[in-house]
Amino acid sequence: MKLFCCYTPAHQRLFEEFFKPSLDPEFELHSTLLDIGGSGDFLSPEFIRCILKKIDLVLESLAANEGEIIVWSDIDILFLKPAVAELQKSINLSAKDILFQREGPSASDINSGFFVCRAGRSVIDLFEKAREEMRLHPGLNEQYAINRILPGFKALNWGYLPLAFYARTHGWPPGSDIILYHANFTPGRDGVSQKIAQFRELRWVRRNGVPALAWSCLKRVPGKLARSVSRALAKTGN
């Protein structure tokens, strides 16, 4: 199964040290290094330029592999189990044109950073519309564009991947049976360092078992409480 990805120099460490070494060897990797400078933090100008180029590359890959099942992946992803057989089974059993990673465990929004599809006209139409949306609304992320399009896009038969294709926005901690982990929640600056920290913590927890898992969860409690108090105060107008 062909897997396509692209990345900038700012994200090369993620690609070389985490993403590529973790890949299922049954993937046929097609990677593109984009000559775009900057930190690449979420929604930064260089991030948007990268996304626009990514959509061009997605469309090229779809046109060149019509009728085939292909995967597109962000490179802030760590594979933890073989993925090809599960992806093949998921899209064949679903009879969908494309399956996206879900943004949250019960969210209707998709995460466009990882998807498997059967390359064809309806999927091409989706990404052409997403590119048009981004050009009409400068600064718009392709994930936002796709989520705006999907509800009314009846020509496409789409669905979600199983939650074993896990993302940070699914919550913490991830289960022990996940196939991959997508470090997709990195607010603020230095997103690459935040992603590496997520990967390292995940590996530490999986290596050290229950005590590490308990500590990893407990240390998040003060922040969760502070956010809950802040939301409560906002609702009361204080």
C-alpha positions as CSV (number, residue, x, y, z in Angstrom):
1,M,0.0,0.0,0.0
2,K,1.4,3.4,-1.0
3,L,1.7,6.0,1.8
4,F,2.3,9.6,0.9
5,C,3.5,12.4,3.1
6,C,5.2,15.8,2.9
7,Y,7.2,17.8,5.4
8,T,9.3,20.9,5.8
9,P,12.9,21.2,7.1
10,A,11.4,22.3,10.5
11,H,9.8,18.9,10.8
12,Q,12.6,16.8,9.4
13,R,13.6,15.5,12.8
14,L,10.0,14.2,13.3
15,F,10.2,12.4,10.0
16,E,13.7,10.9,10.4
17,E,13.6,10.0,14.2
18,F,10.0,9.0,14.8
19,F,7.7,8.7,11.8
20,K,9.9,6.8,9.2
21,P,11.5,4.3,11.6
22,S,8.0,3.4,13.0
23,L,6.4,2.7,9.6
24,D,4.9,-0.7,8.8
25,P,7.3,-2.2,6.3
26,E,4.4,-3.1,4.1
27,F,3.9,0.6,3.3
28,E,5.5,1.9,0.1
29,L,6.7,5.3,1.2
30,H,6.5,8.3,-1.0
31,S,7.8,11.4,0.9
32,T,8.4,14.9,-0.3
33,L,10.6,17.5,1.5
34,L,9.1,20.9,0.8
35,D,11.5,23.9,0.5
36,I,9.5,26.1,3.0
37,G,11.3,27.8,5.9
38,G,10.0,28.8,9.3
39,S,9.0,26.9,12.4
40,G,5.8,25.5,10.8
41,D,3.8,26.1,14.0
42,F,0.0,25.5,13.7
43,L,-1.7,28.1,11.4
44,S,1.6,30.1,10.9
45,P,2.1,31.5,7.4
46,E,4.5,28.8,6.5
47,F,2.1,26.2,7.8
48,I,-0.6,27.4,5.5
49,R,1.8,27.4,2.5
50,C,2.8,23.9,3.3
51,I,-0.9,22.8,3.5
52,L,-1.6,24.4,0.1
53,K,1.3,22.5,-1.4
54,K,0.2,19.3,0.4
55,I,-3.2,19.6,-1.3
56,D,-1.5,19.9,-4.7
57,L,0.5,16.8,-3.9
58,V,-2.6,14.9,-2.7
59,L,-4.3,15.7,-6.0
60,E,-1.3,14.6,-8.0
61,S,-1.2,11.3,-6.1
62,L,-4.9,10.7,-6.6
63,A,-4.6,11.3,-10.4
64,A,-1.6,9.0,-10.7
65,N,-3.1,6.1,-8.7
66,E,-6.7,6.0,-9.8
67,G,-8.5,3.0,-8.5
68,E,-5.8,2.1,-6.0
69,I,-6.1,2.3,-2.2
70,I,-3.6,4.9,-0.9
71,V,-2.8,6.6,2.4
72,W,-1.9,10.2,3.2
73,S,-0.3,10.8,6.5
74,D,1.1,13.8,8.4
75,I,4.6,13.0,9.8
76,D,3.8,13.9,13.5
77,I,2.6,10.3,13.8
78,L,4.1,7.3,15.5
79,F,3.1,3.9,14.3
80,L,2.8,1.4,17.2
81,K,1.5,-1.7,15.4
82,P,1.3,-2.9,11.7
83,A,-1.3,-0.8,10.0
84,V,-1.6,-1.9,6.4
85,A,-3.9,-4.9,6.9
86,E,-6.2,-3.0,9.2
87,L,-6.5,-0.1,6.7
88,Q,-7.2,-2.5,3.9
89,K,-9.9,-4.3,5.9
90,S,-11.4,-1.0,7.1
91,I,-11.9,0.6,3.7
92,N,-13.0,-2.7,2.0
93,L,-15.6,-3.6,4.7
94,S,-16.9,0.0,4.9
95,A,-17.3,0.3,1.1
96,K,-16.4,4.0,1.5
97,D,-14.4,6.2,-0.9
98,I,-12.3,7.6,2.0
99,L,-11.9,7.1,5.7
100,F,-10.5,9.9,7.9
101,Q,-9.1,9.9,11.4
102,R,-11.7,11.2,13.8
103,E,-10.9,14.5,15.5
104,G,-12.2,13.3,18.8
105,P,-13.8,10.1,20.2
106,S,-17.3,11.4,19.8
107,A,-16.7,14.4,17.5
108,S,-18.3,14.6,14.1
109,D,-15.3,16.5,12.7
110,I,-12.6,14.7,10.8
111,N,-8.9,15.0,11.2
112,S,-7.4,15.3,7.7
113,G,-3.9,14.5,8.9
114,F,-4.4,10.8,8.3
115,F,-6.7,9.1,5.8
116,V,-7.0,6.1,3.5
117,C,-8.9,6.3,0.3
118,R,-9.6,4.6,-3.0
119,A,-8.3,7.2,-5.5
120,G,-11.1,8.3,-7.8
121,R,-13.1,11.2,-9.1
122,S,-15.2,11.9,-5.9
123,V,-12.1,12.1,-3.7
124,I,-10.4,14.4,-6.2
125,D,-13.4,16.6,-6.3
126,L,-13.3,16.9,-2.5
127,F,-9.7,18.1,-2.4
128,E,-10.2,20.4,-5.4
129,K,-13.1,22.0,-3.4
130,A,-10.9,22.2,-0.3
131,R,-8.1,24.0,-2.3
132,E,-10.7,26.4,-3.7
133,E,-12.0,27.2,-0.2
134,M,-8.4,27.9,1.1
135,R,-7.8,30.2,-1.8
136,L,-11.0,32.0,-1.2
137,H,-10.3,32.3,2.5
138,P,-6.6,32.9,3.0
139,G,-5.3,31.5,6.3
140,L,-7.9,28.7,6.3
141,N,-6.5,25.3,7.3
142,E,-7.5,22.4,4.9
143,Q,-9.0,20.5,7.8
144,Y,-11.4,23.3,8.5
145,A,-12.2,23.5,4.8
146,I,-12.9,19.8,4.5
147,N,-15.1,19.8,7.6
148,R,-17.1,22.7,6.1
149,I,-17.5,20.9,2.8
150,L,-18.3,17.3,3.9
151,P,-21.9,17.8,5.3
152,G,-23.2,18.9,1.9
153,F,-20.9,16.9,-0.3
154,K,-23.3,14.1,-1.4
155,A,-21.1,12.8,-4.2
156,L,-18.6,11.4,-1.7
157,N,-19.1,8.3,0.4
158,W,-16.9,8.9,3.4
159,G,-16.5,7.6,7.0
160,Y,-14.2,7.4,10.0
161,L,-11.3,5.1,10.8
162,P,-11.5,3.0,13.9
163,L,-10.4,4.8,17.1
164,A,-7.3,2.6,17.2
165,F,-6.0,5.3,14.8
166,Y,-5.5,7.5,17.7
167,A,-4.9,11.3,18.1
168,R,-4.0,13.4,21.1
169,T,-7.4,15.2,20.7
170,H,-9.0,11.8,21.6
171,G,-7.8,12.4,25.2
172,W,-5.1,11.1,27.5
173,P,-4.0,8.4,28.1
174,P,-4.3,6.4,24.9
175,G,-5.2,2.7,25.2
176,S,-2.6,0.0,24.9
177,D,-4.2,-1.4,21.7
178,I,-3.8,1.6,19.4
179,I,-2.3,1.3,16.0
180,L,-0.8,4.8,15.7
181,Y,-0.6,8.0,17.8
182,H,-1.0,11.4,16.1
183,A,0.5,14.2,18.1
184,N,-1.9,16.7,16.7
185,F,-2.6,19.1,19.6
186,T,0.3,21.5,20.0
187,P,-1.0,25.0,20.9
188,G,1.3,28.0,20.8
189,R,4.9,28.1,19.8
190,D,7.5,25.3,19.2
191,G,5.1,22.7,18.0
192,V,7.8,20.3,17.0
193,S,9.2,20.1,20.5
194,Q,5.7,19.6,21.9
195,K,5.2,16.7,19.5
196,I,8.5,15.1,20.4
197,A,7.6,15.5,24.1
198,Q,4.3,13.6,23.4
199,F,6.1,10.8,21.7
200,R,8.6,10.4,24.4
201,E,6.0,10.4,27.1
202,L,3.9,7.8,25.3
203,R,7.0,5.6,24.9
204,W,7.9,6.1,28.6
205,V,4.4,5.1,29.7
206,R,4.2,2.1,27.5
207,R,7.7,1.0,28.7
208,N,7.1,1.5,32.4
209,G,3.5,0.3,32.8
210,V,1.0,1.2,35.5
211,P,3.2,3.5,37.7
212,A,4.2,5.6,34.8
213,L,0.6,5.7,33.5
214,A,-0.7,6.9,36.9
215,W,1.9,9.6,37.2
216,S,1.3,10.8,33.6
217,C,-2.4,11.2,34.4
218,L,-2.0,12.7,37.9
219,K,0.3,15.4,36.7
220,R,-2.4,16.7,34.4
221,V,-5.0,17.1,37.2
222,P,-4.0,20.6,38.3
223,G,-4.3,21.9,34.7
224,K,-7.6,20.3,34.2
225,L,-9.0,21.7,37.4
226,A,-7.7,25.2,36.5
227,R,-9.4,25.0,33.1
228,S,-12.7,23.8,34.7
229,V,-12.6,26.7,37.2
230,S,-11.9,29.2,34.3
231,R,-14.8,27.9,32.3
232,A,-17.1,28.1,35.3
233,L,-16.1,31.7,36.0
234,A,-16.6,32.6,32.4
235,K,-20.1,31.3,32.5
236,T,-21.0,33.3,35.6
237,G,-19.4,36.4,34.1
238,N,-16.9,36.8,36.9
